[in-house]
Amino acid sequence: MTAYDATHGFSDQYIVEIEVFHKVVKEAGLTVVPQYFSKFPNSDLATVSINLLAKADG
């Protein structure tokens, strides 16, 4: 885990919880397309997520 955190820190990639990321996406006027969302591992301990973002309706 330390190497993962260090690699992202040195490359200016910021690690945030999935729920926090989705909240910020919504605040930016976007939405996550649910059928293209995935997380690895597929549990509450996920450290990687894949998201397709789209312009929010309305």
C-alpha distance matrix in Angstrom:
0.0 3.8 5.5 5.1 6.2 8.6 10.0 10.8 12.2 14.4 15.7 16.7 14.7 14.2 11.8 14.3 15.0 17.1 20.2 20.0 19.9 22.8 24.7 24.5 25.6 28.6 29.5 29.6 32.2 30.2 29.2 26.6 28.5 27.6 28.4 26.0 23.0 20.2 16.7 14.1 13.9 17.2 16.5 15.9 12.2 12.2 9.6 12.3 16.0 19.1 22.0 25.6 27.1 30.9 33.5 34.1 37.6 40.2
3.8 0.0 3.8 5.4 5.1 6.0 8.5 10.0 10.4 12.1 14.3 15.3 14.3 13.9 12.3 15.2 16.7 19.2 22.1 21.3 21.2 24.5 26.1 25.4 26.8 29.9 30.3 30.4 33.3 31.5 30.9 28.7 30.9 30.2 31.3 28.6 25.7 23.2 19.8 17.5 17.5 20.8 20.1 19.1 15.5 15.5 12.5 14.9 18.5 21.4 24.2 27.6 28.8 32.5 34.9 35.7 39.3 41.6
5.5 3.8 0.0 3.8 5.5 5.0 6.0 8.6 9.7 10.5 12.3 14.2 13.3 13.9 12.9 16.3 18.1 20.1 23.3 22.6 21.8 25.1 27.0 26.1 26.9 30.3 30.9 30.5 33.3 31.3 30.8 28.5 30.4 30.1 30.8 27.8 25.3 22.8 19.7 17.3 17.7 21.2 21.1 20.7 17.1 16.3 13.0 14.5 18.1 20.5 23.5 26.7 28.1 31.8 34.3 35.5 39.2 41.7
5.1 5.4 3.8 0.0 3.8 5.5 5.3 6.4 8.6 10.2 11.0 12.4 10.6 11.2 9.8 13.1 14.8 16.5 19.9 19.3 18.3 21.4 23.5 22.7 23.4 26.7 27.5 27.1 29.8 27.7 27.1 24.7 26.6 26.3 27.1 24.1 21.5 19.1 16.1 14.0 14.7 18.1 18.2 17.8 14.4 13.1 9.6 10.8 14.3 16.8 19.7 22.9 24.4 28.1 30.7 31.8 35.4 38.0
6.2 5.1 5.5 3.8 0.0 3.8 5.6 5.3 6.0 8.7 10.1 10.6 9.2 8.8 7.7 11.1 13.3 15.7 18.7 17.5 16.9 20.4 21.9 20.9 22.1 25.4 25.8 25.5 28.5 26.8 26.5 24.5 27.0 26.8 28.1 25.2 22.4 20.4 17.4 15.8 16.6 19.6 19.2 18.0 14.8 13.9 10.3 12.0 15.2 17.8 20.2 23.5 24.3 28.0 30.2 31.1 34.8 37.1
8.6 6.0 5.0 5.5 3.8 0.0 3.8 5.4 5.0 6.1 8.6 9.9 9.8 10.4 10.6 14.2 16.8 19.1 22.1 20.6 19.7 23.3 24.8 23.3 24.5 28.0 28.0 27.4 30.6 29.0 29.1 27.3 29.7 29.8 31.0 27.9 25.3 23.5 20.6 19.0 19.9 23.0 22.9 21.8 18.6 17.5 13.9 15.1 18.2 20.4 22.8 25.8 26.5 30.1 32.2 33.4 37.2 39.4
10.0 8.5 6.0 5.3 5.6 3.8 0.0 3.8 5.5 5.4 6.4 8.8 8.4 10.2 10.8 14.6 17.2 18.9 22.2 20.8 19.3 22.7 24.6 23.0 23.6 27.2 27.5 26.5 29.5 27.6 27.7 25.8 27.9 28.3 29.1 25.8 23.6 21.8 19.3 17.8 19.1 22.2 22.7 22.2 19.0 17.3 13.5 13.8 16.6 18.4 20.8 23.6 24.6 28.2 30.4 32.0 35.7 38.2
10.8 10.0 8.6 6.4 5.3 5.4 3.8 0.0 3.8 5.5 5.2 6.1 4.8 6.5 7.5 11.2 14.2 15.8 18.9 17.4 15.7 19.2 21.0 19.2 19.9 23.5 23.8 22.8 25.8 24.0 24.3 22.5 24.9 25.4 26.6 23.4 21.1 19.7 17.4 16.5 18.1 20.8 21.2 20.3 17.6 15.6 11.8 11.8 14.2 16.0 18.0 20.7 21.4 24.9 27.0 28.5 32.2 34.6
12.2 10.4 9.7 8.6 6.0 5.0 5.5 3.8 0.0 3.8 5.5 5.2 5.9 6.6 8.3 11.9 15.2 17.5 20.1 18.0 16.8 20.6 21.7 19.7 21.0 24.5 24.1 23.3 26.6 25.4 26.0 24.6 27.4 28.0 29.5 26.4 23.9 22.8 20.4 19.7 21.1 23.7 23.6 22.3 19.6 18.1 14.4 14.9 17.2 19.1 20.7 23.4 23.5 26.9 28.6 29.9 33.7 35.7
14.4 12.1 10.5 10.2 8.7 6.1 5.4 5.5 3.8 0.0 3.8 5.6 7.6 9.7 11.8 15.4 18.8 20.7 23.5 21.4 19.9 23.5 24.8 22.5 23.5 27.1 26.7 25.4 28.7 27.4 28.3 27.0 29.5 30.4 31.7 28.3 26.2 25.1 22.9 22.0 23.5 26.3 26.6 25.6 22.8 21.0 17.3 17.4 19.6 21.0 22.7 25.1 25.3 28.6 30.3 32.0 35.8 37.8
15.7 14.3 12.3 11.0 10.1 8.6 6.4 5.2 5.5 3.8 0.0 3.8 5.5 8.7 11.3 14.8 18.1 19.4 22.3 20.3 18.2 21.6 23.1 20.6 21.1 24.8 24.6 23.0 26.1 24.7 25.6 24.3 26.7 27.9 29.0 25.5 23.7 22.9 21.2 20.7 22.6 25.2 25.9 25.1 22.6 20.3 16.6 15.9 17.6 18.5 20.0 22.0 22.2 25.4 27.2 29.2 32.9 35.1
16.7 15.3 14.2 12.4 10.6 9.9 8.8 6.1 5.2 5.6 3.8 0.0 3.8 6.2 9.5 12.5 16.1 17.6 20.0 17.6 15.7 19.2 20.3 17.5 18.4 22.0 21.4 20.0 23.3 22.2 23.4 22.5 25.3 26.6 28.2 24.9 23.0 22.6 20.9 21.0 22.9 25.1 25.5 24.2 22.1 19.9 16.4 15.8 17.1 18.1 19.0 21.0 20.7 23.7 25.1 26.8 30.6 32.5
14.7 14.3 13.3 10.6 9.2 9.8 8.4 4.8 5.9 7.6 5.5 3.8 0.0 3.8 6.5 9.6 13.0 14.1 16.9 14.8 12.7 16.1 17.6 15.3 15.9 19.6 19.6 18.3 21.4 19.9 20.6 19.4 22.1 23.1 24.7 21.5 19.3 18.8 17.1 17.3 19.3 21.4 21.9 20.8 18.7 16.4 12.9 12.1 13.3 14.5 15.6 17.9 17.9 21.2 22.9 24.5 28.3 30.4
14.2 13.9 13.9 11.2 8.8 10.4 10.2 6.5 6.6 9.7 8.7 6.2 3.8 0.0 3.8 6.4 10.0 11.9 14.2 11.8 10.4 14.1 15.2 13.1 14.5 17.9 17.7 17.1 20.3 19.1 19.7 18.6 21.6 22.4 24.4 21.6 18.9 18.5 16.5 17.0 18.7 20.5 20.3 18.7 16.9 15.0 11.8 11.8 13.0 14.8 15.6 18.2 17.9 21.2 22.7 23.7 27.4 29.4
11.8 12.3 12.9 9.8 7.7 10.6 10.8 7.5 8.3 11.8 11.3 9.5 6.5 3.8 0.0 3.8 7.0 9.2 11.8 10.1 9.3 12.9 14.3 13.2 14.6 17.7 18.1 18.1 21.0 19.5 19.3 17.7 20.6 20.8 22.8 20.2 17.1 16.2 13.8 14.0 15.5 17.2 16.8 15.0 13.1 11.4 8.4 9.2 10.7 13.3 14.6 17.7 17.9 21.4 23.2 23.8 27.4 29.6
14.3 15.2 16.3 13.1 11.1 14.2 14.6 11.2 11.9 15.4 14.8 12.5 9.6 6.4 3.8 0.0 3.8 6.4 8.3 6.4 6.4 9.9 10.9 10.4 12.2 14.9 15.4 16.0 18.8 17.4 17.0 15.7 18.9 18.8 21.2 19.2 15.9 15.4 13.2 14.2 15.5 16.4 15.6 13.3 12.3 10.9 9.0 10.0 10.5 13.2 13.8 16.9 16.6 19.9 21.5 21.5 25.1 27.0
15.0 16.7 18.1 14.8 13.3 16.8 17.2 14.2 15.2 18.8 18.1 16.1 13.0 10.0 7.0 3.8 0.0 3.8 5.5 5.2 6.3 8.8 10.0 10.9 12.4 14.5 15.5 16.8 19.0 17.5 16.3 14.6 17.6 16.8 19.4 17.9 14.2 13.7 11.3 12.7 13.6 13.9 12.6 10.0 9.8 8.8 8.2 9.6 9.6 12.7 13.3 16.6 16.6 19.8 21.5 21.1 24.3 26.4
17.1 19.2 20.1 16.5 15.7 19.1 18.9 15.8 17.5 20.7 19.4 17.6 14.1 11.9 9.2 6.4 3.8 0.0 3.8 5.4 5.1 6.2 8.6 10.0 10.5 12.4 14.3 15.4 17.0 14.9 13.2 11.2 13.9 13.0 15.6 14.2 10.6 10.5 8.8 11.2 12.5 12.1 11.5 9.6 10.3 8.4 8.6 8.6 7.3 9.9 10.0 13.3 13.6 16.7 18.7 18.2 21.4 23.8
20.2 22.1 23.3 19.9 18.7 22.1 22.2 18.9 20.1 23.5 22.3 20.0 16.9 14.2 11.8 8.3 5.5 3.8 0.0 3.8 5.5 5.2 6.2 8.8 9.9 10.7 12.5 14.4 15.8 14.3 12.6 11.3 14.3 13.3 16.5 15.8 12.3 12.9 11.8 14.4 15.4 14.4 13.2 10.8 12.4 11.3 12.1 12.4 10.8 13.0 12.2 14.9 14.4 17.0 18.4 17.1 20.0 22.0
20.0 21.3 22.6 19.3 17.5 20.6 20.8 17.4 18.0 21.4 20.3 17.6 14.8 11.8 10.1 6.4 5.2 5.4 3.8 0.0 3.8 5.5 5.1 6.3 8.6 10.0 10.6 12.5 14.7 13.8 13.1 12.5 16.0 15.8 19.1 17.9 14.7 15.4 14.2 16.5 17.8 17.3 16.2 13.6 14.4 13.3 13.0 13.4 12.2 14.2 13.3 15.8 14.7 17.2 18.2 17.2 20.4 22.0
19.9 21.2 21.8 18.3 16.9 19.7 19.3 15.7 16.8 19.9 18.2 15.7 12.7 10.4 9.3 6.4 6.3 5.1 5.5 3.8 0.0 3.8 5.4 5.2 6.2 8.7 9.9 10.6 12.8 11.3 10.8 10.0 13.5 14.0 17.0 15.3 12.3 13.4 12.7 15.2 17.0 16.7 16.5 14.6 15.1 13.0 12.3 11.6 9.9 11.3 10.1 12.4 11.4 14.2 15.5 15.2 18.7 20.7
22.8 24.5 25.1 21.4 20.4 23.3 22.7 19.2 20.6 23.5 21.6 19.2 16.1 14.1 12.9 9.9 8.8 6.2 5.2 5.5 3.8 0.0 3.8 5.5 5.0 6.3 8.7 9.9 11.0 9.2 7.8 7.1 10.7 11.0 14.4 13.4 10.7 12.6 12.7 15.9 17.7 16.6 16.5 14.9 16.3 14.2 14.4 13.3 10.7 11.4 9.3 11.1 9.7 12.0 13.3 12.4 15.6 17.7
24.7 26.1 27.0 23.5 21.9 24.8 24.6 21.0 21.7 24.8 23.1 20.3 17.6 15.2 14.3 10.9 10.0 8.6 6.2 5.1 5.4 3.8 0.0 3.8 5.4 5.2 6.3 8.8 10.2 9.7 9.2 9.9 13.6 14.0 17.7 17.0 14.4 16.3 16.3 19.3 20.8 19.7 19.1 16.9 18.4 16.9 17.0 16.5 14.3 15.2 13.0 14.4 12.4 13.9 14.2 12.7 15.7 17.1
24.5 25.4 26.1 22.7 20.9 23.3 23.0 19.2 19.7 22.5 20.6 17.5 15.3 13.1 13.2 10.4 10.9 10.0 8.8 6.3 5.2 5.5 3.8 0.0 3.8 5.4 4.9 6.2 8.9 8.8 9.6 10.7 14.5 15.8 19.2 17.9 15.6 17.6 17.5 20.3 22.1 21.5 21.3 19.2 20.1 18.2 17.5 16.7 14.7 15.2 13.0 14.1 11.7 13.3 13.3 12.6 16.0 17.3
25.6 26.8 26.9 23.4 22.1 24.5 23.6 19.9 21.0 23.5 21.1 18.4 15.9 14.5 14.6 12.2 12.4 10.5 9.9 8.6 6.2 5.0 5.4 3.8 0.0 3.8 5.5 5.1 6.7 5.4 6.2 7.5 11.2 13.1 16.2 14.9 13.2 15.7 16.3 19.5 21.6 20.8 21.1 19.7 20.7 18.3 17.8 16.2 13.5 13.2 10.3 10.8 8.0 9.5 9.8 9.6 13.2 15.0
28.6 29.9 30.3 26.7 25.4 28.0 27.2 23.5 24.5 27.1 24.8 22.0 19.6 17.9 17.7 14.9 14.5 12.4 10.7 10.0 8.7 6.3 5.2 5.4 3.8 0.0 3.8 5.3 5.3 5.1 5.6 8.1 11.5 13.2 16.7 16.2 14.7 17.5 18.5 21.8 23.7 22.4 22.5 20.9 22.5 20.5 20.5 19.1 16.3 15.9 12.8 12.8 9.7 10.1 9.4 7.7 10.9 12.2
29.5 30.3 30.9 27.5 25.8 28.0 27.5 23.8 24.1 26.7 24.6 21.4 19.6 17.7 18.1 15.4 15.5 14.3 12.5 10.6 9.9 8.7 6.3 4.9 5.5 3.8 0.0 3.8 5.4 7.3 9.1 11.8 15.2 17.0 20.5 19.7 18.1 20.7 21.3 24.4 26.3 25.3 25.1 23.1 24.4 22.6 22.2 21.2 18.7 18.6 15.7 15.8 12.5 12.8 11.4 10.0 12.9 13.3
29.6 30.4 30.5 27.1 25.5 27.4 26.5 22.8 23.3 25.4 23.0 20.0 18.3 17.1 18.1 16.0 16.8 15.4 14.4 12.5 10.6 9.9 8.8 6.2 5.1 5.3 3.8 0.0 3.8 5.6 8.6 11.4 14.6 17.1 20.2 18.9 17.8 20.6 21.4 24.5 26.7 25.9 26.2 24.7 25.6 23.3 22.5 20.9 18.4 17.7 14.7 14.2 10.7 10.7 9.2 9.1 12.4 13.1
32.2 33.3 33.3 29.8 28.5 30.6 29.5 25.8 26.6 28.7 26.1 23.3 21.4 20.3 21.0 18.8 19.0 17.0 15.8 14.7 12.8 11.0 10.2 8.9 6.7 5.3 5.4 3.8 0.0 3.8 7.0 10.5 13.1 15.8 18.8 18.1 17.6 20.8 22.2 25.5 27.8 26.6 27.1 25.8 27.2 24.8 24.4 22.6 19.6 18.5 15.0 13.7 10.0 8.8 6.5 5.6 8.7 9.4
30.2 31.5 31.3 27.7 26.8 29.0 27.6 24.0 25.4 27.4 24.7 22.2 19.9 19.1 19.5 17.4 17.5 14.9 14.3 13.8 11.3 9.2 9.7 8.8 5.4 5.1 7.3 5.6 3.8 0.0 3.8 7.0 9.5 12.5 15.3 14.4 14.0 17.3 19.0 22.4 24.7 23.5 24.4 23.5 24.8 22.2 21.9 19.7 16.5 15.0 11.4 10.0 6.3 5.5 4.6 4.6 8.4 10.5
29.2 30.9 30.8 27.1 26.5 29.1 27.7 24.3 26.0 28.3 25.6 23.4 20.6 19.7 19.3 17.0 16.3 13.2 12.6 13.1 10.8 7.8 9.2 9.6 6.2 5.6 9.1 8.6 7.0 3.8 0.0 3.8 6.3 8.9 11.9 11.5 11.0 14.5 16.5 20.1 22.2 20.6 21.6 21.0 22.6 20.0 20.3 18.1 14.7 13.2 9.5 8.4 5.6 5.4 6.2 5.2 8.4 11.3
26.6 28.7 28.5 24.7 24.5 27.3 25.8 22.5 24.6 27.0 24.3 22.5 19.4 18.6 17.7 15.7 14.6 11.2 11.3 12.5 10.0 7.1 9.9 10.7 7.5 8.1 11.8 11.4 10.5 7.0 3.8 0.0 3.8 5.9 8.9 8.1 7.2 10.7 12.9 16.6 18.7 17.1 18.4 18.2 19.8 17.0 17.4 15.1 11.4 9.8 6.3 5.8 4.7 6.4 8.9 8.7 11.5 14.7
28.5 30.9 30.4 26.6 27.0 29.7 27.9 24.9 27.4 29.5 26.7 25.3 22.1 21.6 20.6 18.9 17.6 13.9 14.3 16.0 13.5 10.7 13.6 14.5 11.2 11.5 15.2 14.6 13.1 9.5 6.3 3.8 0.0 3.8 5.8 5.7 6.6 10.4 13.4 17.0 19.2 17.2 19.0 19.5 21.3 18.4 19.2 16.5 12.7 10.4 7.2 5.6 6.1 6.8 9.7 9.8 11.7 15.3
27.6 30.2 30.1 26.3 26.8 29.8 28.3 25.4 28.0 30.4 27.9 26.6 23.1 22.4 20.8 18.8 16.8 13.0 13.3 15.8 14.0 11.0 14.0 15.8 13.1 13.2 17.0 17.1 15.8 12.5 8.9 5.9 3.8 0.0 3.8 5.4 5.2 8.5 11.6 15.2 17.0 14.5 16.2 16.9 19.1 16.4 18.0 15.7 12.0 10.5 8.1 8.1 9.4 10.5 13.3 12.7 14.3 17.8
28.4 31.3 30.8 27.1 28.1 31.0 29.1 26.6 29.5 31.7 29.0 28.2 24.7 24.4 22.8 21.2 19.4 15.6 16.5 19.1 17.0 14.4 17.7 19.2 16.2 16.7 20.5 20.2 18.8 15.3 11.9 8.9 5.8 3.8 0.0 3.8 5.7 8.3 12.0 15.2 16.9 14.4 16.9 18.4 20.3 17.5 19.1 16.4 12.9 10.8 9.2 8.8 11.1 12.2 15.3 15.3 16.6 20.2
26.0 28.6 27.8 24.1 25.2 27.9 25.8 23.4 26.4 28.3 25.5 24.9 21.5 21.6 20.2 19.2 17.9 14.2 15.8 17.9 15.3 13.4 17.0 17.9 14.9 16.2 19.7 18.9 18.1 14.4 11.5 8.1 5.7 5.4 3.8 0.0 3.8 6.5 10.2 13.2 15.5 13.7 16.5 17.9 19.2 15.9 16.9 13.8 10.3 7.5 6.2 5.9 9.0 11.0 14.6 15.3 17.3 21.0
23.0 25.7 25.3 21.5 22.4 25.3 23.6 21.1 23.9 26.2 23.7 23.0 19.3 18.9 17.1 15.9 14.2 10.6 12.3 14.7 12.3 10.7 14.4 15.6 13.2 14.7 18.1 17.8 17.6 14.0 11.0 7.2 6.6 5.2 5.7 3.8 0.0 3.8 7.0 10.5 12.7 10.9 13.2 14.3 15.6 12.5 13.6 10.9 7.3 5.6 4.8 6.7 9.3 12.0 15.4 15.7 18.1 21.5
20.2 23.2 22.8 19.1 20.4 23.5 21.8 19.7 22.8 25.1 22.9 22.6 18.8 18.5 16.2 15.4 13.7 10.5 12.9 15.4 13.4 12.6 16.3 17.6 15.7 17.5 20.7 20.6 20.8 17.3 14.5 10.7 10.4 8.5 8.3 6.5 3.8 0.0 3.8 6.9 9.0 7.6 10.4 12.1 12.9 9.7 11.1 8.5 5.6 5.2 6.9 9.6 12.5 15.6 19.0 19.3 21.8 25.2
16.7 19.8 19.7 16.1 17.4 20.6 19.3 17.4 20.4 22.9 21.2 20.9 17.1 16.5 13.8 13.2 11.3 8.8 11.8 14.2 12.7 12.7 16.3 17.5 16.3 18.5 21.3 21.4 22.2 19.0 16.5 12.9 13.4 11.6 12.0 10.2 7.0 3.8 0.0 3.8 5.9 5.3 7.7 9.2 9.4 6.0 7.5 5.6 4.2 6.3 8.8 12.2 14.8 18.1 21.3 21.6 24.3 27.5
14.1 17.5 17.3 14.0 15.8 19.0 17.8 16.5 19.7 22.0 20.7 21.0 17.3 17.0 14.0 14.2 12.7 11.2 14.4 16.5 15.2 15.9 19.3 20.3 19.5 21.8 24.4 24.5 25.5 22.4 20.1 16.6 17.0 15.2 15.2 13.2 10.5 6.9 3.8 0.0 2.9 4.9 7.3 9.4 8.3 5.1 6.3 5.2 6.3 8.6 11.9 15.3 18.0 21.5 24.7 25.2 28.0 31.2
13.9 17.5 17.7 14.7 16.6 19.9 19.1 18.1 21.1 23.5 22.6 22.9 19.3 18.7 15.5 15.5 13.6 12.5 15.4 17.8 17.0 17.7 20.8 22.1 21.6 23.7 26.3 26.7 27.8 24.7 22.2 18.7 19.2 17.0 16.9 15.5 12.7 9.0 5.9 2.9 0.0 3.8 5.6 8.2 6.9 5.0 7.2 7.5 8.9 11.5 14.5 17.9 20.6 24.0 27.2 27.4 30.1 33.2
17.2 20.8 21.2 18.1 19.6 23.0 22.2 20.8 23.7 26.3 25.2 25.1 21.4 20.5 17.2 16.4 13.9 12.1 14.4 17.3 16.7 16.6 19.7 21.5 20.8 22.4 25.3 25.9 26.6 23.5 20.6 17.1 17.2 14.5 14.4 13.7 10.9 7.6 5.3 4.9 3.8 0.0 3.8 7.2 7.8 6.3 9.5 9.4 9.3 11.5 13.9 17.0 19.6 22.7 25.8 25.6 28.1 31.2
16.5 20.1 21.1 18.2 19.2 22.9 22.7 21.2 23.6 26.6 25.9 25.5 21.9 20.3 16.8 15.6 12.6 11.5 13.2 16.2 16.5 16.5 19.1 21.3 21.1 22.5 25.1 26.2 27.1 24.4 21.6 18.4 19.0 16.2 16.9 16.5 13.2 10.4 7.7 7.3 5.6 3.8 0.0 3.8 5.2 5.6 9.4 10.6 11.0 13.9 15.9 19.3 21.3 24.4 27.2 26.6 29.1 31.9
15.9 19.1 20.7 17.8 18.0 21.8 22.2 20.3 22.3 25.6 25.1 24.2 20.8 18.7 15.0 13.3 10.0 9.6 10.8 13.6 14.6 14.9 16.9 19.2 19.7 20.9 23.1 24.7 25.8 23.5 21.0 18.2 19.5 16.9 18.4 17.9 14.3 12.1 9.2 9.4 8.2 7.2 3.8 0.0 3.8 5.5 9.0 11.0 11.5 14.8 16.4 19.9 21.3 24.4 26.8 25.9 28.5 31.1
12.2 15.5 17.1 14.4 14.8 18.6 19.0 17.6 19.6 22.8 22.6 22.1 18.7 16.9 13.1 12.3 9.8 10.3 12.4 14.4 15.1 16.3 18.4 20.1 20.7 22.5 24.4 25.6 27.2 24.8 22.6 19.8 21.3 19.1 20.3 19.2 15.6 12.9 9.4 8.3 6.9 7.8 5.2 3.8 0.0 3.8 6.4 9.4 11.1 14.7 16.9 20.6 22.2 25.6 28.2 27.8 30.6 33.2
12.2 15.5 16.3 13.1 13.9 17.5 17.3 15.6 18.1 21.0 20.3 19.9 16.4 15.0 11.4 10.9 8.8 8.4 11.3 13.3 13.0 14.2 16.9 18.2 18.3 20.5 22.6 23.3 24.8 22.2 20.0 17.0 18.4 16.4 17.5 15.9 12.5 9.7 6.0 5.1 5.0 6.3 5.6 5.5 3.8 0.0 3.8 5.8 7.4 10.9 13.4 17.2 19.0 22.5 25.3 25.2 28.2 31.0
9.6 12.5 13.0 9.6 10.3 13.9 13.5 11.8 14.4 17.3 16.6 16.4 12.9 11.8 8.4 9.0 8.2 8.6 12.1 13.0 12.3 14.4 17.0 17.5 17.8 20.5 22.2 22.5 24.4 21.9 20.3 17.4 19.2 18.0 19.1 16.9 13.6 11.1 7.5 6.3 7.2 9.5 9.4 9.0 6.4 3.8 0.0 3.8 6.9 10.5 13.2 17.0 18.6 22.3 25.1 25.4 28.7 31.5
12.3 14.9 14.5 10.8 12.0 15.1 13.8 11.8 14.9 17.4 15.9 15.8 12.1 11.8 9.2 10.0 9.6 8.6 12.4 13.4 11.6 13.3 16.5 16.7 16.2 19.1 21.2 20.9 22.6 19.7 18.1 15.1 16.5 15.7 16.4 13.8 10.9 8.5 5.6 5.2 7.5 9.4 10.6 11.0 9.4 5.8 3.8 0.0 3.8 6.9 10.1 13.7 15.7 19.5 22.5 23.2 26.5 29.4
16.0 18.5 18.1 14.3 15.2 18.2 16.6 14.2 17.2 19.6 17.6 17.1 13.3 13.0 10.7 10.5 9.6 7.3 10.8 12.2 9.9 10.7 14.3 14.7 13.5 16.3 18.7 18.4 19.6 16.5 14.7 11.4 12.7 12.0 12.9 10.3 7.3 5.6 4.2 6.3 8.9 9.3 11.0 11.5 11.1 7.4 6.9 3.8 0.0 3.8 6.5 10.2 12.3 16.0 19.0 19.7 22.9 26.0
19.1 21.4 20.5 16.8 17.8 20.4 18.4 16.0 19.1 21.0 18.5 18.1 14.5 14.8 13.3 13.2 12.7 9.9 13.0 14.2 11.3 11.4 15.2 15.2 13.2 15.9 18.6 17.7 18.5 15.0 13.2 9.8 10.4 10.5 10.8 7.5 5.6 5.2 6.3 8.6 11.5 11.5 13.9 14.8 14.7 10.9 10.5 6.9 3.8 0.0 3.8 7.0 9.8 13.4 16.8 17.9 21.0 24.3
22.0 24.2 23.5 19.7 20.2 22.8 20.8 18.0 20.7 22.7 20.0 19.0 15.6 15.6 14.6 13.8 13.3 10.0 12.2 13.3 10.1 9.3 13.0 13.0 10.3 12.8 15.7 14.7 15.0 11.4 9.5 6.3 7.2 8.1 9.2 6.2 4.8 6.9 8.8 11.9 14.5 13.9 15.9 16.4 16.9 13.4 13.2 10.1 6.5 3.8 0.0 3.8 6.1 9.7 13.1 14.2 17.2 20.5
25.6 27.6 26.7 22.9 23.5 25.8 23.6 20.7 23.4 25.1 22.0 21.0 17.9 18.2 17.7 16.9 16.6 13.3 14.9 15.8 12.4 11.1 14.4 14.1 10.8 12.8 15.8 14.2 13.7 10.0 8.4 5.8 5.6 8.1 8.8 5.9 6.7 9.6 12.2 15.3 17.9 17.0 19.3 19.9 20.6 17.2 17.0 13.7 10.2 7.0 3.8 0.0 3.8 6.7 10.4 12.1 14.9 18.3
27.1 28.8 28.1 24.4 24.3 26.5 24.6 21.4 23.5 25.3 22.2 20.7 17.9 17.9 17.9 16.6 16.6 13.6 14.4 14.7 11.4 9.7 12.4 11.7 8.0 9.7 12.5 10.7 10.0 6.3 5.6 4.7 6.1 9.4 11.1 9.0 9.3 12.5 14.8 18.0 20.6 19.6 21.3 21.3 22.2 19.0 18.6 15.7 12.3 9.8 6.1 3.8 0.0 3.8 7.0 8.8 12.1 15.3
30.9 32.5 31.8 28.1 28.0 30.1 28.2 24.9 26.9 28.6 25.4 23.7 21.2 21.2 21.4 19.9 19.8 16.7 17.0 17.2 14.2 12.0 13.9 13.3 9.5 10.1 12.8 10.7 8.8 5.5 5.4 6.4 6.8 10.5 12.2 11.0 12.0 15.6 18.1 21.5 24.0 22.7 24.4 24.4 25.6 22.5 22.3 19.5 16.0 13.4 9.7 6.7 3.8 0.0 3.8 6.2 8.9 12.2
33.5 34.9 34.3 30.7 30.2 32.2 30.4 27.0 28.6 30.3 27.2 25.1 22.9 22.7 23.2 21.5 21.5 18.7 18.4 18.2 15.5 13.3 14.2 13.3 9.8 9.4 11.4 9.2 6.5 4.6 6.2 8.9 9.7 13.3 15.3 14.6 15.4 19.0 21.3 24.7 27.2 25.8 27.2 26.8 28.2 25.3 25.1 22.5 19.0 16.8 13.1 10.4 7.0 3.8 0.0 3.8 6.5 9.1
34.1 35.7 35.5 31.8 31.1 33.4 32.0 28.5 29.9 32.0 29.2 26.8 24.5 23.7 23.8 21.5 21.1 18.2 17.1 17.2 15.2 12.4 12.7 12.6 9.6 7.7 10.0 9.1 5.6 4.6 5.2 8.7 9.8 12.7 15.3 15.3 15.7 19.3 21.6 25.2 27.4 25.6 26.6 25.9 27.8 25.2 25.4 23.2 19.7 17.9 14.2 12.1 8.8 6.2 3.8 0.0 3.8 6.5
37.6 39.3 39.2 35.4 34.8 37.2 35.7 32.2 33.7 35.8 32.9 30.6 28.3 27.4 27.4 25.1 24.3 21.4 20.0 20.4 18.7 15.6 15.7 16.0 13.2 10.9 12.9 12.4 8.7 8.4 8.4 11.5 11.7 14.3 16.6 17.3 18.1 21.8 24.3 28.0 30.1 28.1 29.1 28.5 30.6 28.2 28.7 26.5 22.9 21.0 17.2 14.9 12.1 8.9 6.5 3.8 0.0 3.7
40.2 41.6 41.7 38.0 37.1 39.4 38.2 34.6 35.7 37.8 35.1 32.5 30.4 29.4 29.6 27.0 26.4 23.8 22.0 22.0 20.7 17.7 17.1 17.3 15.0 12.2 13.3 13.1 9.4 10.5 11.3 14.7 15.3 17.8 20.2 21.0 21.5 25.2 27.5 31.2 33.2 31.2 31.9 31.1 33.2 31.0 31.5 29.4 26.0 24.3 20.5 18.3 15.3 12.2 9.1 6.5 3.7 0.0
